[in-house]
């Protein structure tokens, strides 16, 4: 039995605990009367890019901005819950002249965080913790934490391979999963009711091939069909094509429980589609990135995460052969090693080079309802 271990977590502040970009956008719209109003979706990359949203950076030089930053809804309760699960630190990057304002706000709004646990500076790679939670993709990529986790925001949707979540609840669920890896590993508790298998793994690992083989093997599994803004061929039965406007409409209405971005196209899955399959007495099988898998595990019961592995050379060859932009291929290749870390938090692992055995294992994870 492994020794009981209390995890440590470092939290970012801007756009994780306190509003930064949304607050700056509101101030910009009030000051400059943009028509149409500036929206957060326009900030789809970080930094000044010569677009009208560059105006938000002027507010980051005003001390009043830091004094009045709103606390994100649910942030206080999130910190309270996390403090019961791990030791909590703050790692925040702020201009030196505003550090005292930032420290006072943290102490005032989040009393659960000890004063000597507040660290300021841009070198977050120097923070020695088990978990880093940040919305800055560069901070997550450079982190030395065992589990650097990205909070999904419009400016980091292109991130791939790394651990990421959409909200506080998904993060807390992920912390639970990580904590279990420090104790005796137990297999997921599976009931006799229909359940969900989520296949995760690097691009090119053969997840879709395995998912299709499972559905061919038994009628007790049904593939979840997701939605995408990408063009979909007539013979593609894995996605429904929707316009960007339709996608955002579903997103704003809270119909999607997971969203990702690949090659500048959005992908997402609906709550109701999962419920419909389960209601018909079928097991769900789907392919998602680790962010989508954690969303599934957060919002549904009886979920098994299965990591699909493949040797690195074959993965790279598969990615190179894809019809995707070169920069997207580069991102996917660079993400391979990060994806490997995700295996540690999955319930099971299978290998694509033994696809028949992998299918047999996956089918055996959940009950059969074949007639």
C-alpha positions as CSV (number, residue, x, y, z in Angstrom):
1,X,0.0,0.0,0.0
2,X,1.3,3.4,-0.9
3,X,2.0,6.0,1.8
4,X,-0.8,8.6,2.2
5,X,0.3,11.8,0.4
6,X,-1.2,15.2,0.5
7,X,-1.0,16.8,-2.9
8,X,0.0,20.4,-3.5
9,X,-1.7,22.7,-6.0
10,X,-0.6,26.1,-7.4
11,X,-3.4,28.3,-8.8
12,X,-3.2,31.1,-11.3
13,X,-5.2,34.2,-10.5
14,X,-6.1,36.1,-13.7
15,X,-9.0,34.4,-15.5
16,X,-8.8,31.5,-13.1
17,X,-9.8,33.1,-9.8
18,X,-10.5,36.7,-10.8
19,X,-11.8,38.1,-14.1
20,X,-9.1,39.7,-16.3
21,X,-9.9,39.6,-20.0
22,X,-13.8,39.7,-19.6
23,X,-13.4,42.6,-17.2
24,X,-11.0,44.5,-19.5
25,X,-13.5,43.9,-22.4
26,X,-16.3,45.4,-20.4
27,X,-14.2,48.4,-19.6
28,X,-13.2,48.8,-23.2
29,X,-16.8,48.6,-24.5
30,X,-17.8,51.3,-21.9
31,X,-14.9,53.6,-22.9
32,X,-14.8,53.2,-26.7
33,X,-18.5,52.3,-27.5
34,X,-17.5,49.5,-29.9
35,X,-20.2,48.6,-32.4
36,X,-20.6,45.7,-32.5
37,X,-19.4,45.3,-28.9
38,X,-16.0,43.6,-28.3
39,X,-16.5,40.0,-27.2
40,X,-14.3,37.5,-25.4
41,X,-14.3,35.2,-28.5
42,X,-12.3,37.8,-30.4
43,X,-9.4,37.2,-28.0
44,X,-8.5,33.9,-29.6
45,X,-4.8,34.3,-29.2
46,X,-2.7,35.9,-26.5
47,X,-0.8,39.1,-27.1
48,X,-1.1,42.2,-29.3
49,X,-2.0,41.0,-32.8
50,X,-3.0,44.3,-34.5
51,X,-6.7,43.7,-34.0
52,X,-9.2,45.9,-32.1
53,X,-9.1,43.7,-29.0
54,X,-5.5,45.0,-28.4
55,X,-7.2,47.8,-26.6
56,X,-7.6,45.6,-23.5
57,X,-3.9,45.8,-22.7
58,X,-4.1,49.5,-21.8
59,X,-6.2,48.6,-18.7
60,X,-3.5,46.2,-17.4
61,X,-1.4,49.3,-16.6
62,X,-4.0,50.9,-14.3
63,X,-3.8,50.1,-10.5
64,X,-7.6,50.6,-10.3
65,X,-8.0,47.6,-12.6
66,X,-6.4,45.3,-10.0
67,X,-8.2,46.8,-7.1
68,X,-11.6,46.2,-8.7
69,X,-11.1,42.9,-10.6
70,X,-14.3,40.8,-10.0
71,X,-13.9,37.4,-8.4
72,X,-15.1,34.8,-10.9
73,X,-18.4,33.2,-9.9
74,X,-17.8,30.0,-7.9
75,X,-14.1,30.7,-7.3
76,X,-14.4,31.1,-3.5
77,X,-16.3,27.8,-3.1
78,X,-13.8,26.2,-5.5
79,X,-10.9,27.3,-3.4
80,X,-12.6,26.1,-0.2
81,X,-13.2,22.6,-1.7
82,X,-9.7,22.4,-3.1
83,X,-8.2,23.4,0.2
84,X,-9.8,20.3,1.8
85,X,-8.3,18.1,-0.9
86,X,-4.8,19.5,-1.4
87,X,-2.4,22.1,0.0
88,X,-3.1,25.3,-2.0
89,X,-0.6,27.9,-3.3
90,X,-1.0,30.9,-5.6
91,X,1.4,31.5,-8.5
92,X,0.5,34.8,-10.2
93,X,2.3,36.9,-12.7
94,X,1.6,40.6,-12.2
95,X,3.6,43.8,-12.8
96,X,5.9,44.6,-9.8
97,X,4.1,47.9,-9.1
98,X,0.8,46.1,-8.6
99,X,2.0,43.1,-6.5
100,X,0.9,44.6,-3.2
101,X,-2.6,45.2,-4.6
102,X,-2.8,41.6,-5.9
103,X,-1.6,40.2,-2.6
104,X,-4.2,42.1,-0.5
105,X,-7.0,41.0,-2.9
106,X,-6.0,37.4,-2.6
107,X,-5.8,37.5,1.2
108,X,-9.2,39.3,1.4
109,X,-11.1,37.1,-1.1
110,X,-9.5,33.7,-0.4
111,X,-8.7,33.4,3.4
112,X,-8.2,29.7,3.0
113,X,-4.9,30.3,1.2
114,X,-2.1,30.9,3.7
115,X,-0.3,34.2,3.3
116,X,3.1,32.6,2.8
117,X,1.6,30.4,0.0
118,X,1.3,33.4,-2.3
119,X,4.1,33.5,-5.0
120,X,4.4,36.3,-7.5
121,X,6.5,36.3,-10.7
122,X,6.4,35.0,-14.3
123,X,8.7,32.0,-13.8
124,X,6.0,29.6,-12.9
125,X,8.3,26.8,-14.0
126,X,10.2,27.3,-10.8
127,X,7.2,26.5,-8.5
128,X,7.6,23.0,-7.0
129,X,4.1,21.6,-6.7
130,X,2.3,18.4,-7.8
131,X,-0.4,20.3,-9.7
132,X,-0.4,23.6,-11.6
133,X,-3.7,25.1,-12.7
134,X,-3.4,27.9,-15.2
135,X,-5.1,29.4,-18.3
136,X,-1.7,30.3,-19.9
137,X,-0.7,27.6,-22.4
138,X,3.0,28.6,-22.1
139,X,2.9,28.2,-18.3
140,X,1.4,24.7,-18.6
141,X,3.9,23.6,-21.2
142,X,6.9,24.9,-19.3
143,X,5.8,23.7,-15.8
144,X,7.8,21.2,-13.9
145,X,4.7,20.1,-11.9
146,X,3.8,16.4,-12.2
147,X,0.3,17.4,-13.4
148,X,0.2,20.8,-15.2
149,X,-3.5,21.4,-16.1
150,X,-4.9,24.0,-18.4
151,X,-8.1,25.9,-17.9
152,X,-9.8,26.2,-21.3
153,X,-10.3,29.7,-22.5
154,X,-10.8,31.2,-26.0
155,X,-7.1,32.1,-26.2
156,X,-5.8,28.6,-25.7
157,X,-8.3,26.4,-27.7
158,X,-5.5,25.3,-30.0
159,X,-3.8,23.5,-27.1
160,X,-3.6,19.8,-27.6
161,X,-2.4,16.7,-25.8
162,X,-2.1,18.4,-22.4
163,X,-4.4,17.9,-19.4
164,X,-7.1,20.5,-19.6
165,X,-10.6,21.2,-18.1
166,X,-13.5,23.5,-18.9
167,X,-14.5,24.5,-15.4
168,X,-13.9,24.1,-11.6
169,X,-16.0,20.9,-11.3
170,X,-13.9,19.1,-13.9
171,X,-10.7,20.2,-12.2
172,X,-11.9,18.9,-8.8
173,X,-12.8,15.6,-10.4
174,X,-9.4,15.4,-12.1
175,X,-7.7,16.1,-8.7
176,X,-9.7,13.1,-7.3
177,X,-8.4,10.9,-10.1
178,X,-4.9,12.1,-9.5
179,X,-5.1,11.5,-5.8
180,X,-6.2,7.9,-6.4
181,X,-3.0,7.3,-8.3
182,X,-1.1,8.0,-5.1
183,X,-3.0,5.3,-3.3
184,X,-3.9,1.7,-4.1
185,X,-5.2,1.6,-7.7
186,X,-8.7,0.3,-7.8
187,X,-10.6,-0.7,-10.9
188,X,-13.7,1.5,-11.6
189,X,-16.9,0.4,-10.0
190,X,-19.1,-0.8,-12.9
191,X,-22.8,-1.3,-12.4
192,X,-25.1,-3.5,-14.5
193,X,-26.6,-0.4,-16.1
194,X,-25.4,1.0,-19.5
195,X,-22.1,2.8,-19.2
196,X,-19.6,4.9,-21.2
197,X,-16.2,4.1,-22.6
198,X,-14.0,7.1,-23.6
199,X,-11.0,6.3,-25.7
200,X,-8.1,8.8,-25.4
201,X,-4.6,8.9,-26.7
202,X,-2.3,10.6,-29.2
203,X,-3.4,11.5,-32.7
204,X,-2.8,8.5,-34.9
205,X,-3.0,5.9,-32.2
206,X,-6.0,4.2,-33.8
207,X,-8.8,5.2,-31.4
208,X,-11.4,5.6,-34.1
209,X,-10.5,2.2,-35.6
210,X,-10.9,0.6,-32.2
211,X,-14.2,2.4,-31.5
212,X,-15.6,1.2,-34.9
213,X,-14.4,-2.4,-34.2
214,X,-16.2,-2.4,-30.8
215,X,-19.5,-1.4,-32.4
216,X,-19.1,-4.1,-35.1
217,X,-18.3,-6.6,-32.4
218,X,-21.5,-6.1,-30.3
219,X,-24.8,-4.2,-30.6
220,X,-24.6,-3.3,-26.9
221,X,-22.3,-0.4,-27.8
222,X,-23.3,2.7,-29.8
223,X,-20.9,5.4,-31.1
224,X,-21.6,9.0,-29.8
225,X,-21.9,11.3,-32.8
226,X,-20.4,14.8,-32.1
227,X,-20.7,18.1,-33.7
228,X,-18.1,20.1,-35.7
229,X,-17.7,23.2,-37.7
230,X,-15.4,21.3,-40.1
231,X,-16.5,20.0,-43.4
232,X,-17.7,16.4,-43.1
233,X,-17.7,13.9,-46.0
234,X,-20.9,12.0,-46.8
235,X,-19.4,8.7,-45.5
236,X,-18.3,10.2,-42.2
237,X,-20.7,8.9,-39.5
238,X,-18.8,10.3,-36.6
239,X,-19.8,14.0,-36.8
240,X,-22.7,16.3,-37.6
241,X,-21.6,19.4,-39.4
242,X,-22.9,22.7,-38.0
243,X,-22.1,26.3,-38.8
244,X,-19.9,28.3,-36.4
245,X,-23.0,30.3,-35.4
246,X,-25.0,27.1,-34.6
247,X,-22.0,25.7,-32.6
248,X,-21.8,28.8,-30.5
249,X,-25.5,28.8,-30.0
250,X,-25.4,25.3,-28.6
251,X,-22.4,26.3,-26.5
252,X,-24.1,29.4,-25.0
253,X,-27.2,27.4,-24.3
254,X,-25.2,24.9,-22.2
255,X,-26.0,22.0,-24.5
256,X,-22.3,20.9,-24.9
257,X,-20.4,19.3,-22.1
258,X,-17.1,19.2,-24.0
259,X,-15.5,21.4,-26.6
260,X,-12.2,21.2,-28.4
261,X,-10.4,22.9,-31.4
262,X,-8.5,21.1,-34.1
263,X,-7.1,22.7,-37.2
264,X,-9.2,25.9,-36.5
265,X,-12.4,23.9,-36.3
266,X,-14.5,23.4,-33.3
267,X,-15.8,20.0,-32.0
268,X,-18.2,19.3,-29.2
269,X,-20.7,16.7,-27.7
270,X,-24.2,17.2,-26.4
271,X,-25.5,16.1,-23.0
272,X,-28.8,15.0,-24.6
273,X,-27.1,12.7,-27.2
274,X,-25.4,10.7,-24.4
275,X,-28.6,10.5,-22.4
276,X,-30.5,9.2,-25.4
277,X,-28.1,6.3,-26.0
278,X,-28.1,5.3,-22.4
279,X,-31.9,5.6,-22.2
280,X,-32.1,3.1,-25.1
281,X,-30.2,0.6,-23.0
282,X,-26.9,0.9,-25.0
283,X,-23.4,1.5,-23.8
284,X,-21.7,4.6,-25.2
285,X,-18.3,4.5,-26.8
286,X,-16.6,7.7,-28.0
287,X,-13.2,9.2,-28.8
288,X,-12.1,12.4,-27.1
289,X,-9.1,14.3,-25.9
290,X,-8.3,14.1,-22.2
291,X,-10.3,17.3,-21.6
292,X,-13.4,15.8,-23.1
293,X,-12.8,12.5,-21.2
294,X,-12.7,14.4,-17.8
295,X,-15.8,16.3,-18.8
296,X,-17.5,13.0,-19.4
297,X,-16.3,11.6,-16.1
298,X,-17.5,14.7,-14.3
299,X,-21.0,14.9,-15.8
300,X,-21.9,11.2,-16.1
301,X,-21.8,8.0,-14.0
302,X,-20.2,4.7,-14.9
303,X,-17.5,6.1,-17.1
304,X,-14.3,4.3,-18.0
305,X,-11.3,6.1,-19.6
306,X,-9.2,3.9,-21.8
307,X,-5.8,5.0,-23.1
308,X,-4.9,3.7,-26.6
309,X,-1.2,3.5,-27.1
310,X,1.1,3.1,-30.1
311,X,4.8,3.3,-30.7
312,X,6.1,6.8,-31.3
313,X,7.4,6.2,-34.8
314,X,4.1,4.9,-36.0
315,X,2.3,7.9,-34.4
316,X,4.5,10.4,-36.2
317,X,4.1,8.6,-39.5
318,X,0.3,8.7,-39.1
319,X,0.3,12.4,-38.3
320,X,2.5,13.3,-41.2
321,X,0.2,11.4,-43.6
322,X,-2.9,13.4,-42.5
323,X,-4.4,16.1,-44.6
324,X,-4.0,18.9,-42.1
325,X,-2.0,22.2,-42.1
326,X,1.7,21.8,-41.4
327,X,1.6,23.8,-38.1
328,X,-1.2,21.5,-36.9
329,X,0.8,18.4,-37.6
330,X,3.8,19.9,-35.7
331,X,1.5,20.6,-32.7
332,X,0.3,17.0,-32.8
333,X,3.8,15.6,-33.0
334,X,5.0,17.8,-30.1
335,X,2.0,16.7,-28.0
336,X,2.8,13.0,-28.2
337,X,5.0,13.0,-25.0
338,X,2.4,15.0,-23.2
339,X,-0.3,12.6,-24.2
340,X,1.7,9.7,-22.8
341,X,1.4,11.3,-19.3
342,X,-2.4,11.0,-19.6
343,X,-2.1,7.2,-19.5
344,X,-1.4,7.5,-15.7
345,X,-4.9,8.8,-15.0
346,X,-6.8,6.5,-17.3
347,X,-8.5,3.4,-15.9
348,X,-7.1,1.0,-18.4
349,X,-4.6,0.9,-21.3
350,X,-4.8,-1.0,-24.6
351,X,-2.5,-1.2,-27.6
352,X,-3.5,-0.7,-31.2
353,X,-1.0,-3.3,-32.4
354,X,-3.2,-5.9,-30.8
355,X,-6.5,-4.5,-31.9
356,X,-8.5,-7.8,-31.5
357,X,-7.4,-8.2,-27.9
358,X,-8.1,-4.4,-27.3
359,X,-11.6,-4.8,-28.6
360,X,-12.2,-7.9,-26.5
361,X,-11.0,-6.0,-23.4
362,X,-13.2,-2.9,-24.0
363,X,-16.3,-5.0,-24.7
364,X,-15.7,-6.8,-21.4
365,X,-15.5,-3.6,-19.4
366,X,-19.3,-3.0,-19.6
367,X,-22.3,-5.3,-19.5
368,X,-23.7,-6.7,-22.8
369,X,-27.3,-6.1,-23.8
370,X,-27.2,-7.9,-27.1
371,X,-30.5,-9.5,-27.9
